[in-house]
Amino acid sequence: MPSRRLGRSLGVDLVPAKTCDLNCLYCQLGRTEHTTLERAEYAPVDAVVAEVRARLAEGPRPDYVTLAGSGEPTLHLRFGDVADGIRAASDVPIALVTNGTLFHLPEVRAACAAIDLILPSLDAGDEETFERINRPHPGLTLETVVDGLARLRRQFAGQIWLEVFLIDGVNTGDEQVARIVECVDRVDPHRVQINTAVRPPAESDVRVPSAQRLEEVRAMLGERAEVIVPLRGLPETPRARAQREPCTLEDIARGLGIHRTEAAKHIARLLDERAIQVRQRLYQTYYEERKAEG
């Protein structure tokens, strides 16, 4: 599926939904009910590699194979073995989309040897803001995260593109941004990508900064920083996409290659079946999977 950061990406989900050590305010997948630092082989490596190989053989060639999904991929104890298996089968670049929290562990850094591009996150420059935005597992601190990312930068041979997610009134003030800049300088990534909540977040009170403020923060972060321009995804079916992340009518129509009127009929049927529900965000209507009640 298309990614606004990676072009056409073949995504690989390595952990069960919301298996994560953070409970970020802005997560488009909803809240993490129980954060965890337990690393385990959540998905069998051989099966994952075989499925990726089969998908690559089907074509078309993606720009990246991306280890990401609906939780934190580095919590998979053998994510490095998955990357090694994919690398042995294909020369397609491998990306890792991660919250960046576990690189203080030498074994996690070493597991990245076959990966070409790492895209971690860093949303705060002080412990208080880190706690407020990312709501981490008690075993994590911002200092641990930043130090781990800095160690990764010195050891990792590929590219690091650091995402900074901005929430208006939480980490957009001059003092907060200045602290973020200090942390970013310690990490020294190749790129800094500024993001914000273009899709419905876990918490409804997450506010989006103005375009002017986003540009001001970009200037404060320097020449390697950019504001990410949202790119609508291409779902295979309305139900499949809504199960992964909220999507608009246009997302569905484009993904199916059908007219908006026909897409609206699919949506109406899924709403009648109570398979999906409606959420509003930034004057846009999004459709997402309806969670089980009770």
PyMOL commands that set and color helices and strands:
alter all, ss='L'
color gray80, all
select helices_A, chain A and resi 45-58+73-75+79-89+106-110+127-134+142-155+174-187+211-221+238-244+249-256+260-272
alter helices_A, ss='H'
color red, helices_A
select strands_A, chain A and resi 2-3+7-13+64-68+94-97+117-119+159-165+191-195+225-227+276-281+284-289
alter strands_A, ss='S'
color yellow, strands_A
deselect
rebuild
show_as cartoon
